[in-house]
Structures are given as structure tokens and as C-alpha cells.
Amino acid sequence: METNKSKIPNKRKLISILAALFIVGGIILVAFPYLQGMYYEVIKAPNAIEETAVNDNASKEADTALDEVESEPAESAQPSNSSYQQSGTTASTYGGQGTLPVGSTGVLEIPKLGLKLNVLYGITDGVLKQGIGFYPQSDDPSTGNVCIAGHRNAYGSPFWHLDKLMPGDSIILYYNNNSYHYKVALNYITDNKDWSIINPTEKPAITLTTCDPKIRPANGIYNRLVIRGYTN
């Protein structure tokens, strides 16, 4: 009898421990998105140029662009749905090749965010693991729309704070021994299949794109944050 009685407190103790573990696990599961957000918020964006090499196969990889970033968005603040819901189209196939030569590199500087980063060519997984990249559809910055994609919440999160840019803020692109100065004109969010963002523009422009929201949605479907600036 004493043996059986001694087992009862042990069982109760075990049940109490398991219940506590389940409660702690539940709290961690619920709080994870917020903890992840806090983690990224304390990451300071790189304030020095990262030494990265251009991928020799960048031009070949352009046809296999990363789904999460290649679905980049829109030309206007209120885009028309009829222009961008194109089944089977990717950023690598929409609009063909721009006037920016294959293999081009540059440096992007955003003083407000303390960012100064190498820009590689392409928006493939391999390129964007290294930093940020020119869309293949980009035009030469002296004549048209130069488009750049970067991750929001992966591989160093170079565009984590991109949403903080407001009209009038400065963006500088160093390319081919020249510097191009832009003022932000638009900051907006659009559907991840809005392709007009990479269309040619009537005057020199820069377009920066990244995923939105910052934390991966439960359904895994991101929208796109778009920053558009024009030369001074």
C-alpha cells in the first residue's frame, strides 16, 4: 500500500512538469513572431561596403530567379490589376532584357538608413544571398529606370528598414564611375504579381523593392514594398 501511495505523488509531479512544459511551449509559439521582429529590429544595417564578388553565372541564373523576390511590384501608387496578373510570368521573363549590361555592378547608398552596399547583377537566390541585385530589366541610370531587389528578413536583411524612406529622402547610386542622386517620390505596397514596377520610365528613376510584411505571413504570401525615386 505504501508503495502505491508513493507512486501517486510521483505521477502528479510528472503531470505537473508536463503541463508546465506545454504551457511554456505554447507561450513561445505564440510569441515567436514578436521575438523574431525584436531580433531583427536590433540588427543594424551594414554601414560599410560589403566585399562581394559578382557571380560568374549571373546572366545564366537570371531565368531561375528566386520566387520570393522575383515577384516584384508596381509602377504607380494605385496600379491597375489588369496589367500585372499574368499567369506563369516571372521577373526574369517579364519585359525581357533592359539596357543595363549583363554583369553590371554598382554601389547603393541610403544616408538615412546608414546603408552603403554593393549591388550585383541579377535577382537569383545566389546573388541575393550575397546582398542586393539589379533586375535584368533595369535601364542605364543615365536614361531610365534602374531597379534593385533585396531581402527584407534573410541573408543580413539589407532592406529591413526600407519602409522608413519617405518622399524627399536621398538615394545615391554609384555606377560606371558616376554618381546618380535621387529623391524618394513614392513609398507604397502592392501585390506581389504587379510587374509594372520594372517598366521603363520617362525620366531617370531608381526603384527599390523588397517583401512586405517584415515577418513571414502565416500563409507564406508576401506583398511588395516599393520605393521609387527620381533624379534631382
ROLUM-336260 format. One record per residue (C-alpha): residue number from 1; residue in three letters; x, y, z. Coordinates in steps of 0.02 Angstrom, whole numbers. Layout:
<pts>
<seq: NUM	type: ALA	X: X	Y: Y	Z: Z>
...
</pts>
This chain:
<pts>
<seq: 1	type: MET	X: 0	Y: 0	Z: 0>
<seq: 2	type: GLU	X: 139	Y: 120	Z: 44>
<seq: 3	type: THR	X: 222	Y: 87	Z: -123>
<seq: 4	type: ASN	X: 62	Y: 126	Z: -219>
<seq: 5	type: LYS	X: 34	Y: 284	Z: -117>
<seq: 6	type: SER	X: 211	Y: 342	Z: -153>
<seq: 7	type: LYS	X: 182	Y: 322	Z: -340>
<seq: 8	type: ILE	X: 33	Y: 441	Z: -339>
<seq: 9	type: PRO	X: 134	Y: 597	Z: -292>
<seq: 10	type: ASN	X: 265	Y: 549	Z: -421>
<seq: 11	type: LYS	X: 131	Y: 539	Z: -556>
<seq: 12	type: ARG	X: 59	Y: 705	Z: -503>
<seq: 13	type: LYS	X: 232	Y: 782	Z: -508>
<seq: 14	type: LEU	X: 262	Y: 712	Z: -683>
<seq: 15	type: ILE	X: 94	Y: 778	Z: -743>
<seq: 16	type: SER	X: 134	Y: 949	Z: -669>
<seq: 17	type: ILE	X: 301	Y: 954	Z: -758>
<seq: 18	type: LEU	X: 224	Y: 904	Z: -925>
<seq: 19	type: ALA	X: 86	Y: 1034	Z: -904>
<seq: 20	type: ALA	X: 216	Y: 1168	Z: -869>
<seq: 21	type: LEU	X: 315	Y: 1118	Z: -1023>
<seq: 22	type: PHE	X: 159	Y: 1126	Z: -1132>
<seq: 23	type: ILE	X: 118	Y: 1299	Z: -1064>
<seq: 24	type: VAL	X: 294	Y: 1363	Z: -1093>
<seq: 25	type: GLY	X: 295	Y: 1288	Z: -1268>
<seq: 26	type: GLY	X: 129	Y: 1372	Z: -1308>
<seq: 27	type: ILE	X: 191	Y: 1540	Z: -1248>
<seq: 28	type: ILE	X: 349	Y: 1525	Z: -1354>
<seq: 29	type: LEU	X: 247	Y: 1476	Z: -1507>
<seq: 30	type: VAL	X: 130	Y: 1625	Z: -1489>
<seq: 31	type: ALA	X: 270	Y: 1747	Z: -1451>
<seq: 32	type: PHE	X: 390	Y: 1687	Z: -1587>
<seq: 33	type: PRO	X: 338	Y: 1814	Z: -1722>
<seq: 34	type: TYR	X: 359	Y: 1957	Z: -1597>
<seq: 35	type: LEU	X: 526	Y: 1891	Z: -1535>
<seq: 36	type: GLN	X: 584	Y: 1874	Z: -1715>
<seq: 37	type: GLY	X: 532	Y: 2053	Z: -1750>
<seq: 38	type: MET	X: 626	Y: 2115	Z: -1597>
<seq: 39	type: TYR	X: 779	Y: 2017	Z: -1652>
<seq: 40	type: TYR	X: 781	Y: 2098	Z: -1823>
<seq: 41	type: GLU	X: 746	Y: 2271	Z: -1754>
<seq: 42	type: VAL	X: 910	Y: 2270	Z: -1658>
<seq: 43	type: ILE	X: 1010	Y: 2218	Z: -1812>
<seq: 44	type: LYS	X: 1099	Y: 2372	Z: -1876>
<seq: 45	type: ALA	X: 1104	Y: 2382	Z: -2065>
<seq: 46	type: PRO	X: 1281	Y: 2370	Z: -2134>
<seq: 47	type: ASN	X: 1362	Y: 2542	Z: -2142>
<seq: 48	type: ALA	X: 1511	Y: 2489	Z: -2246>
<seq: 49	type: ILE	X: 1525	Y: 2417	Z: -2420>
<seq: 50	type: GLU	X: 1523	Y: 2229	Z: -2413>
<seq: 51	type: GLU	X: 1660	Y: 2147	Z: -2515>
<seq: 52	type: THR	X: 1563	Y: 2031	Z: -2629>
<seq: 53	type: ALA	X: 1607	Y: 1955	Z: -2795>
<seq: 54	type: VAL	X: 1495	Y: 1952	Z: -2948>
<seq: 55	type: ASN	X: 1429	Y: 1780	Z: -2985>
<seq: 56	type: ASP	X: 1507	Y: 1723	Z: -3149>
<seq: 57	type: ASN	X: 1345	Y: 1636	Z: -3195>
<seq: 58	type: ALA	X: 1231	Y: 1782	Z: -3152>
<seq: 59	type: SER	X: 1167	Y: 1802	Z: -3328>
<seq: 60	type: LYS	X: 1126	Y: 1616	Z: -3341>
<seq: 61	type: GLU	X: 1040	Y: 1615	Z: -3172>
<seq: 62	type: ALA	X: 925	Y: 1759	Z: -3219>
<seq: 63	type: ASP	X: 798	Y: 1635	Z: -3287>
<seq: 64	type: THR	X: 783	Y: 1548	Z: -3118>
<seq: 65	type: ALA	X: 754	Y: 1699	Z: -3008>
<seq: 66	type: LEU	X: 703	Y: 1672	Z: -2828>
<seq: 67	type: ASP	X: 513	Y: 1664	Z: -2814>
<seq: 68	type: GLU	X: 507	Y: 1765	Z: -2655>
<seq: 69	type: VAL	X: 591	Y: 1916	Z: -2733>
<seq: 70	type: GLU	X: 561	Y: 1898	Z: -2918>
<seq: 71	type: SER	X: 375	Y: 1935	Z: -2899>
<seq: 72	type: GLU	X: 413	Y: 2118	Z: -2882>
<seq: 73	type: PRO	X: 283	Y: 2253	Z: -2892>
<seq: 74	type: ALA	X: 212	Y: 2410	Z: -2967>
<seq: 75	type: GLU	X: 242	Y: 2568	Z: -3067>
<seq: 76	type: SER	X: 111	Y: 2680	Z: -2990>
<seq: 77	type: ALA	X: 43	Y: 2709	Z: -2816>
<seq: 78	type: GLN	X: -126	Y: 2638	Z: -2871>
<seq: 79	type: PRO	X: -84	Y: 2507	Z: -3004>
<seq: 80	type: SER	X: -212	Y: 2430	Z: -3119>
<seq: 81	type: ASN	X: -247	Y: 2246	Z: -3088>
<seq: 82	type: SER	X: -269	Y: 2214	Z: -3275>
<seq: 83	type: SER	X: -85	Y: 2245	Z: -3311>
<seq: 84	type: TYR	X: 3	Y: 2126	Z: -3196>
<seq: 85	type: GLN	X: -93	Y: 1967	Z: -3160>
<seq: 86	type: GLN	X: -2	Y: 1865	Z: -3290>
<seq: 87	type: SER	X: 0	Y: 1679	Z: -3254>
<seq: 88	type: GLY	X: 169	Y: 1595	Z: -3269>
<seq: 89	type: THR	X: 263	Y: 1760	Z: -3286>
<seq: 90	type: THR	X: 416	Y: 1793	Z: -3179>
<seq: 91	type: ALA	X: 526	Y: 1945	Z: -3155>
<seq: 92	type: SER	X: 655	Y: 1861	Z: -3264>
<seq: 93	type: THR	X: 536	Y: 1841	Z: -3411>
<seq: 94	type: TYR	X: 430	Y: 1997	Z: -3395>
<seq: 95	type: GLY	X: 490	Y: 2137	Z: -3509>
<seq: 96	type: GLY	X: 647	Y: 2048	Z: -3570>
<seq: 97	type: GLN	X: 819	Y: 2124	Z: -3550>
<seq: 98	type: GLY	X: 847	Y: 2307	Z: -3507>
<seq: 99	type: THR	X: 986	Y: 2420	Z: -3568>
<seq: 100	type: LEU	X: 1095	Y: 2390	Z: -3415>
<seq: 101	type: PRO	X: 1235	Y: 2274	Z: -3474>
<seq: 102	type: VAL	X: 1238	Y: 2097	Z: -3406>
<seq: 103	type: GLY	X: 1361	Y: 2083	Z: -3263>
<seq: 104	type: SER	X: 1347	Y: 2266	Z: -3211>
<seq: 105	type: THR	X: 1387	Y: 2309	Z: -3031>
<seq: 106	type: GLY	X: 1370	Y: 2466	Z: -2927>
<seq: 107	type: VAL	X: 1355	Y: 2535	Z: -2751>
<seq: 108	type: LEU	X: 1192	Y: 2591	Z: -2670>
<seq: 109	type: GLU	X: 1197	Y: 2721	Z: -2532>
<seq: 110	type: ILE	X: 1049	Y: 2773	Z: -2425>
<seq: 111	type: PRO	X: 1110	Y: 2902	Z: -2298>
<seq: 112	type: LYS	X: 952	Y: 2899	Z: -2192>
<seq: 113	type: LEU	X: 971	Y: 2713	Z: -2160>
<seq: 114	type: GLY	X: 1161	Y: 2712	Z: -2146>
<seq: 115	type: LEU	X: 1168	Y: 2592	Z: -2293>
<seq: 116	type: LYS	X: 1308	Y: 2577	Z: -2419>
<seq: 117	type: LEU	X: 1303	Y: 2411	Z: -2510>
<seq: 118	type: ASN	X: 1373	Y: 2329	Z: -2665>
<seq: 119	type: VAL	X: 1244	Y: 2297	Z: -2800>
<seq: 120	type: LEU	X: 1270	Y: 2139	Z: -2901>
<seq: 121	type: TYR	X: 1185	Y: 2089	Z: -3063>
<seq: 122	type: GLY	X: 1030	Y: 1982	Z: -3055>
<seq: 123	type: ILE	X: 897	Y: 1934	Z: -2928>
<seq: 124	type: THR	X: 934	Y: 1749	Z: -2913>
<seq: 125	type: ASP	X: 947	Y: 1658	Z: -2749>
<seq: 126	type: GLY	X: 1136	Y: 1650	Z: -2766>
<seq: 127	type: VAL	X: 1152	Y: 1837	Z: -2796>
<seq: 128	type: LEU	X: 1031	Y: 1892	Z: -2660>
<seq: 129	type: LYS	X: 1117	Y: 1782	Z: -2531>
<seq: 130	type: GLN	X: 1265	Y: 1897	Z: -2556>
<seq: 131	type: GLY	X: 1168	Y: 2060	Z: -2545>
<seq: 132	type: ILE	X: 1061	Y: 2159	Z: -2667>
<seq: 133	type: GLY	X: 1047	Y: 2147	Z: -2856>
<seq: 134	type: PHE	X: 997	Y: 2237	Z: -3015>
<seq: 135	type: TYR	X: 844	Y: 2171	Z: -3105>
<seq: 136	type: PRO	X: 892	Y: 2110	Z: -3280>
<seq: 137	type: GLN	X: 760	Y: 2231	Z: -3347>
<seq: 138	type: SER	X: 850	Y: 2383	Z: -3275>
<seq: 139	type: ASP	X: 895	Y: 2526	Z: -3389>
<seq: 140	type: ASP	X: 1055	Y: 2627	Z: -3381>
<seq: 141	type: PRO	X: 1036	Y: 2750	Z: -3236>
<seq: 142	type: SER	X: 1077	Y: 2896	Z: -3350>
<seq: 143	type: THR	X: 925	Y: 2863	Z: -3459>
<seq: 144	type: GLY	X: 791	Y: 2762	Z: -3370>
<seq: 145	type: ASN	X: 728	Y: 2652	Z: -3229>
<seq: 146	type: VAL	X: 861	Y: 2556	Z: -3133>
<seq: 147	type: CYS	X: 780	Y: 2426	Z: -3020>
<seq: 148	type: ILE	X: 858	Y: 2342	Z: -2869>
<seq: 149	type: ALA	X: 792	Y: 2198	Z: -2762>
<seq: 150	type: GLY	X: 847	Y: 2143	Z: -2589>
<seq: 151	type: HIS	X: 791	Y: 2032	Z: -2446>
<seq: 152	type: ARG	X: 690	Y: 2103	Z: -2302>
<seq: 153	type: ASN	X: 713	Y: 1966	Z: -2173>
<seq: 154	type: ALA	X: 852	Y: 1850	Z: -2232>
<seq: 155	type: TYR	X: 1037	Y: 1848	Z: -2275>
<seq: 156	type: GLY	X: 1081	Y: 2001	Z: -2174>
<seq: 157	type: SER	X: 912	Y: 2086	Z: -2206>
<seq: 158	type: PRO	X: 986	Y: 2230	Z: -2309>
<seq: 159	type: PHE	X: 815	Y: 2308	Z: -2342>
<seq: 160	type: TRP	X: 741	Y: 2280	Z: -2169>
<seq: 161	type: HIS	X: 717	Y: 2468	Z: -2137>
<seq: 162	type: LEU	X: 670	Y: 2515	Z: -2316>
<seq: 163	type: ASP	X: 495	Y: 2565	Z: -2260>
<seq: 164	type: LYS	X: 569	Y: 2712	Z: -2165>
<seq: 165	type: LEU	X: 610	Y: 2804	Z: -2325>
<seq: 166	type: MET	X: 492	Y: 2949	Z: -2357>
<seq: 167	type: PRO	X: 469	Y: 3074	Z: -2500>
<seq: 168	type: GLY	X: 618	Y: 3189	Z: -2510>
<seq: 169	type: ASP	X: 744	Y: 3066	Z: -2437>
<seq: 170	type: SER	X: 906	Y: 3042	Z: -2532>
<seq: 171	type: ILE	X: 965	Y: 2887	Z: -2626>
<seq: 172	type: ILE	X: 1132	Y: 2880	Z: -2715>
<seq: 173	type: LEU	X: 1188	Y: 2753	Z: -2844>
<seq: 174	type: TYR	X: 1371	Y: 2740	Z: -2893>
<seq: 175	type: TYR	X: 1386	Y: 2658	Z: -3062>
<seq: 176	type: ASN	X: 1517	Y: 2657	Z: -3201>
<seq: 177	type: ASN	X: 1623	Y: 2793	Z: -3118>
<seq: 178	type: ASN	X: 1473	Y: 2908	Z: -3100>
<seq: 179	type: SER	X: 1357	Y: 2950	Z: -2955>
<seq: 180	type: TYR	X: 1169	Y: 2969	Z: -2978>
<seq: 181	type: HIS	X: 1069	Y: 3063	Z: -2847>
<seq: 182	type: TYR	X: 885	Y: 3028	Z: -2822>
<seq: 183	type: LYS	X: 747	Y: 3096	Z: -2711>
<seq: 184	type: VAL	X: 614	Y: 2974	Z: -2649>
<seq: 185	type: ALA	X: 444	Y: 3011	Z: -2727>
<seq: 186	type: LEU	X: 342	Y: 2855	Z: -2684>
<seq: 187	type: ASN	X: 334	Y: 2731	Z: -2541>
<seq: 188	type: TYR	X: 194	Y: 2603	Z: -2561>
<seq: 189	type: ILE	X: 144	Y: 2421	Z: -2550>
<seq: 190	type: THR	X: 72	Y: 2322	Z: -2695>
<seq: 191	type: ASP	X: 27	Y: 2146	Z: -2748>
<seq: 192	type: ASN	X: 172	Y: 2025	Z: -2774>
<seq: 193	type: LYS	X: 122	Y: 1999	Z: -2956>
<seq: 194	type: ASP	X: 119	Y: 2181	Z: -3005>
<seq: 195	type: TRP	X: 253	Y: 2189	Z: -3140>
<seq: 196	type: SER	X: 243	Y: 2371	Z: -3194>
<seq: 197	type: ILE	X: 373	Y: 2416	Z: -3063>
<seq: 198	type: ILE	X: 511	Y: 2363	Z: -3184>
<seq: 199	type: ASN	X: 438	Y: 2450	Z: -3336>
<seq: 200	type: PRO	X: 540	Y: 2588	Z: -3420>
<seq: 201	type: THR	X: 509	Y: 2765	Z: -3355>
<seq: 202	type: GLU	X: 502	Y: 2929	Z: -3450>
<seq: 203	type: LYS	X: 642	Y: 3003	Z: -3346>
<seq: 204	type: PRO	X: 787	Y: 2929	Z: -3246>
<seq: 205	type: ALA	X: 723	Y: 2838	Z: -3092>
<seq: 206	type: ILE	X: 776	Y: 2713	Z: -2960>
<seq: 207	type: THR	X: 659	Y: 2578	Z: -2896>
<seq: 208	type: LEU	X: 696	Y: 2477	Z: -2738>
<seq: 209	type: THR	X: 589	Y: 2325	Z: -2697>
<seq: 210	type: THR	X: 576	Y: 2203	Z: -2554>
<seq: 211	type: CYS	X: 449	Y: 2091	Z: -2467>
<seq: 212	type: ASP	X: 311	Y: 2152	Z: -2352>
<seq: 213	type: PRO	X: 270	Y: 2123	Z: -2211>
<seq: 214	type: LYS	X: 436	Y: 2106	Z: -2122>
<seq: 215	type: ILE	X: 386	Y: 1944	Z: -2035>
<seq: 216	type: ARG	X: 334	Y: 1798	Z: -2146>
<seq: 217	type: PRO	X: 143	Y: 1788	Z: -2154>
<seq: 218	type: ALA	X: 56	Y: 1631	Z: -2094>
<seq: 219	type: ASN	X: 4	Y: 1589	Z: -2272>
<seq: 220	type: GLY	X: 180	Y: 1624	Z: -2338>
<seq: 221	type: ILE	X: 117	Y: 1751	Z: -2467>
<seq: 222	type: TYR	X: 206	Y: 1918	Z: -2465>
<seq: 223	type: ASN	X: 157	Y: 2084	Z: -2540>
<seq: 224	type: ARG	X: 292	Y: 2200	Z: -2603>
<seq: 225	type: LEU	X: 360	Y: 2362	Z: -2533>
<seq: 226	type: VAL	X: 411	Y: 2484	Z: -2670>
<seq: 227	type: ILE	X: 520	Y: 2638	Z: -2656>
<seq: 228	type: ARG	X: 529	Y: 2747	Z: -2812>
<seq: 229	type: GLY	X: 645	Y: 2895	Z: -2829>
<seq: 230	type: TYR	X: 688	Y: 3016	Z: -2970>
<seq: 231	type: THR	X: 847	Y: 3109	Z: -3010>
<seq: 232	type: ASN	X: 866	Y: 3281	Z: -2933>
</pts>
